[in-house]
C-alpha cells in the first residue's frame, strides 16, 4: 500500500500545483484511487462569485465519475498548511456518496505530516442514498 500511497501523494501534489486559488491563495490538491487502481486528480477552482468555488475533493470525484467510476478506496488531500486540512462539510457529503464507510481519507502537507480518517468517522450519521427511500 505504501507504493500506492506515494503515487496518490504525488498526484495530489501535482494537482495542488494547478489549483486556481487567486482570491484566497488557499491551494488544495486531491487524488483519488478507484477500486481497479486508477488515479484521478482534482484541485480547487475559485470563482469571483465565491459561492461557485469548487473544492479539490469534489472536482476529483466529479472527474472520476465523468470517466465512469463511482467507487473509490482512498482519497488524499494535499495542502501546504502547517495544520493538516480535512475535507469541508460539502466534500464530506460527496465523499460518503462514493466511498465505503471503511475507505480512507488522508490529509498531507508539505512538511510530510499526515492524518487519516475512515469515511464513517468524517461524517457520522450522514445522509445516504438509502435515506431517500
C-alpha positions, 0 to 999 in steps of 0.5 A: 500500500505504501507504493500506492500511497506515494503515487496518490501523494504525488498526484495530489501534489501535482494537482495542488500545483494547478489549483486556481486559488487567486482570491484566497491563495488557499491551494488544495490538491486531491487524488483519488484511487478507484477500486481497479487502481486508477488515479484521478486528480482534482484541485480547487477552482475559485470563482469571483462569485465565491459561492461557485468555488469548487473544492479539490475533493469534489472536482476529483470525484466529479472527474472520476465519475465523468470517466465512469467510476463511482467507487473509490478506496482512498482519497488524499488531500494535499495542502501546504498548511502547517495544520493538516486540512480535512475535507469541508462539510460539502466534500464530506457529503460527496465523499460518503456518496462514493466511498465505503464507510471503511475507505480512507481519507488522508490529509498531507502537507508539505512538511510530510505530516499526515492524518487519516480518517475512515469515511464513517468517522468524517461524517457520522450519521450522514445522509445516504442514498438509502435515506431517500427511500 
